[in-house]
Amino acid sequence: MRIVVLFNLRKETDVSEYERWARSVDIPTVNGLTSIAAFTVHRIGGILGSDEKPPYAYVEIIDVSDMSQFGADVATAEMKRIAAEFQAFADNPLFLTTEDL
């Protein structure tokens, strides 16, 4: 399963602080979970073929290899701390689950 997270940063969030945290804490920690095949975070650069501002500034792609283990992984104290830190940076993130066609 793939989880896609679309989000903007809170107005009071320093962009460089968030991006430093994402690179040094979030990405390596989540990629270290046994249930994760891959986890990436991307800054959205624009809307293809348009000069309009994108509705979201960031997207996370989480490829989960084992949903049962994922539930156990995210229930740990370390992941609860990471999730709380993420929530302090992100403004109403939208978590989408996908299914392969």
C-alpha positions as CSV (number, residue, x, y, z in Angstrom):
1,M,0.0,0.0,0.0
2,R,1.1,3.5,-0.7
3,I,0.2,6.5,1.6
4,V,0.4,10.0,0.1
5,V,0.5,12.9,2.5
6,L,-0.2,16.4,1.1
7,F,0.5,19.3,3.4
8,N,1.5,22.9,3.9
9,L,3.6,24.2,6.8
10,R,2.0,26.2,9.6
11,K,2.4,29.9,9.1
12,E,4.8,30.1,12.1
13,T,7.0,27.3,10.8
14,D,10.5,28.1,9.6
15,V,10.9,26.3,6.3
16,S,14.6,25.7,6.7
17,E,14.0,24.2,10.2
18,Y,11.3,21.9,8.9
19,E,13.4,20.8,5.9
20,R,16.4,20.2,8.2
21,W,14.2,18.1,10.5
22,A,12.7,16.1,7.6
23,R,16.2,15.3,6.2
24,S,17.9,14.5,9.6
25,V,15.0,13.0,11.6
26,D,11.8,12.1,9.7
27,I,13.2,10.5,6.6
28,P,15.9,8.3,8.2
29,T,13.6,7.3,11.1
30,V,10.6,6.3,8.9
31,N,12.9,4.5,6.4
32,G,14.3,2.5,9.3
33,L,10.9,1.0,10.1
34,T,10.6,-2.7,9.1
35,S,7.2,-2.1,7.6
36,I,8.4,0.6,5.2
37,A,9.7,-0.2,1.7
38,A,10.4,3.5,0.9
39,F,9.6,6.9,2.3
40,T,10.4,10.2,0.5
41,V,9.5,13.8,1.1
42,H,9.2,16.3,-1.8
43,R,8.8,20.0,-2.0
44,I,6.2,20.8,-4.7
45,G,7.7,23.0,-7.3
46,G,4.6,23.9,-9.3
47,I,1.6,22.8,-11.3
48,L,2.6,21.4,-14.7
49,G,1.5,23.7,-17.5
50,S,0.3,26.4,-15.1
51,D,1.6,29.5,-13.3
52,E,-1.0,29.0,-10.5
53,K,0.3,28.4,-7.0
54,P,-0.1,24.7,-6.0
55,P,-2.6,24.0,-3.2
56,Y,0.1,22.1,-1.2
57,A,3.8,22.9,-0.6
58,Y,4.9,19.3,0.3
59,V,4.1,15.7,-0.4
60,E,5.2,12.6,1.4
61,I,5.2,9.2,-0.3
62,I,5.1,6.2,2.1
63,D,5.4,2.7,0.6
64,V,4.2,0.3,3.2
65,S,5.2,-3.3,2.7
66,D,3.3,-4.7,5.7
67,M,0.3,-2.9,7.1
68,S,0.1,-5.0,10.3
69,Q,3.7,-4.3,11.1
70,F,3.1,-0.6,10.2
71,G,0.4,-0.4,12.9
72,A,2.9,-1.8,15.4
73,D,5.7,0.5,14.1
74,V,3.7,3.7,14.4
75,A,2.5,2.8,17.9
76,T,6.0,3.0,19.4
77,A,7.1,5.9,21.6
78,E,9.7,7.0,19.1
79,M,7.1,7.2,16.3
80,K,4.6,8.9,18.5
81,R,7.2,11.6,19.1
82,I,8.1,11.9,15.4
83,A,4.4,12.2,14.6
84,A,3.9,14.9,17.2
85,E,6.9,16.8,15.8
86,F,5.5,16.5,12.2
87,Q,2.1,17.8,13.4
88,A,3.8,20.8,15.0
89,F,5.2,21.7,11.5
90,A,2.3,20.7,9.2
91,D,-1.0,22.5,8.9
92,N,-3.8,20.0,8.5
93,P,-2.0,17.3,6.5
94,L,-4.2,15.2,4.2
95,F,-3.4,11.4,4.4
96,L,-4.5,9.5,1.3
97,T,-4.3,5.7,0.9
98,T,-3.9,4.2,-2.5
99,E,-4.5,0.9,-4.2
100,D,-2.6,-0.5,-7.2
101,L,-4.7,-1.0,-10.4
